[in-house]
């Protein structure tokens, strides 16, 4: 399964720290990363065991905006 990619408002280390508990719970530690150097703040989820809806809910629960990217 290919990675899931999302445009987010996770734009700094503090934001990553805030979203980490939610994402780790849903997708597992080491199964996601955010490219804060990219203007779209791309979140990539590499776990094949998680749905797009689970990722959207986890990020929104942490207080950030998230939009799926079409590949």
Number of C-alpha atoms within 10 A of each C-alpha: 7 9 14 20 22 22 19 23 19 24 18 14 10 10 15 16 11 16 18 19 15 18 25 14 10 19 20 17 13 11 15 19 17 21 16 18 10 11 11 15 19 23 26 16 23 18 18 12 9 14 13 12 9 13 23 18 16 21 23 15 13 16 14 17 14 21 13 16 12 7 7
